Amino acid sequence: MAEIIESKIKMKKEFIKGLWKEHPILRQLLGMCPALAVTTSAINGISMGLAVIFVLFFSSLVVSLIKKVIPPQVRIAVYTVIIATFVTVVDIFFKANFPQISRALGPYLPLIVVNCIILGRCEAFASKNSVLVSLLDALGMGLGFMWGLFLLGSIREILGFGSLLGVKMMPPEYNPLIIMILPAGAFLVLGFLVAVMNRLELRIKN
Amino acid sequence: MKEAFKIIVVLTVICLICAFFLSFVFSVAKEKIEMNAKRAIEEGISKLAPCAKRVEEIKLKDEVVYKLFDEQDNSVGYAFLAQGQGYQGKIKILAVVDSSLEKLEGIEVVESVETPGLGARITEALFMEQFKKLTVIPKIEYVKEEVEKDNQIMAITGATVTSKAVVNILNKRIEELREELKG
C-alpha cells in the first residue's frame, strides 16, 4: 500500500516539475531557439507548444520502450532519427488536414527536430525511466514549454502589435513598440521573465 | 567486432522502421496534400478575379499559366505562379494580370518562410491590397516613404529585403510571360 502511494507521489512530482520547478524555458533555459524565434504572437506560441507536446510525448514513449536495445555509442543518433520521424509526421499531418495552420507555422515545424528539450528529455529521462513515468515527464515538460511560449508570445504581441490573439487590446493612440516583435524584444522579455521567475523562487524558498 | 555489428544492425533496423512508417503516413496523406494545393490555387483565382468563370490551363516552357474567361467567354487575363528567393527562403506568389499584361488584378502569397512579424507580413491583406490594379509597366517599383506613381508599392518597415523580393519575383515572371505569351 505504502509503495503505491509512494509511486503516485513520484509520478505527480515528475509531471509537475516541468510546469514550474524545472520549467524548460524559464529555469533550464532550454529550447531557446524556438522560444525566441516564434513567439511574435500568442497563437504562434500555442501552435508551436502543441506540436512540441506531440513530438515529445511520442519520442519519449518510443525511447523508453526501446531503451534496452539501443547501443550506448549511437544513442543520440537513434534519438534524432526517432524525433525527426515524429516531426515529419506532424508536418505531413498538418499539411494534409490543416493547410491553414501548416502555412502559419511554416518553417517552425521542421525546426522542432533541433529543439534541445526533446533530445534533452530523451537522453536525461526517457532512456533511464519506465514508460509511464517518461510519458508524465514528457507531458509536464511539454505543457511547461507551451505556457512559457504563450506567455512570451502574449507579452510581445500586446506590446509589439497592441493586440492579443489578434484582438485589439490597446487604445488606438497606442504606438506599438516594434522592437518587441524583433529578435531584440524576444531577449528583453525572456530576460525579465527569468528574473521574475528567480525572484518568485527565492520568495517561495524563504 | 561483435559490438560494431550490433550497432549497425540496430541503427539499420530503426532507420528502416522509421522510413517505412513515414512513407506509409505520406502515402495516406499525399492525395489530400495535392488536393489542398490545387484547391488553394482555385480559391486564389476566384478571390483575385471574381469575374473569371472558366479557367484554361496553358502549358508554357516548363510552367503552367491559367487563362481566365468571363461569362461571355471573353479573355479577362492570366493567373500565374511566380516564385523566387526571399529573405529566408522561397516565396511563392499567385498573381492575376489583365490580358494585355499591363495591370495586376491582385496577388496572393501562397508560400513563404519570412521572419514572423516582419517579412511574414507580406501575407497580410494590408500589403497584398497594394497590388490591386497596380500598373506593371515598365515594371513594379517599391518605395519607403510615399507612393507617388501607379506602379509603386510601399515596402514593409523593417522588411525591405522581403518587400523587394516580392517586387522582383513579380517583375521577373511578368517579363518572362510577355516573352512567352507573345509566340
Interface residues (C-beta under 8 A of the other chain):
Chain A: A37 V38 T40 S41 N44 I66 V69 I70 P71 Q73 V74 A77 V78 V81 I82 A84 T85 T88 V89 I92 F93 K95 A96 N97 P99 R103 G106 P107 G160 F161 I178 I181 L182
Chain B: E3 K6 I7 V10 L11 I14 C15 C18 F21 L22 V25 F26 A29 K32 I33 N36 A40 Q88 G89 E111 S112 V113 P116 G117 L118 T157 G158
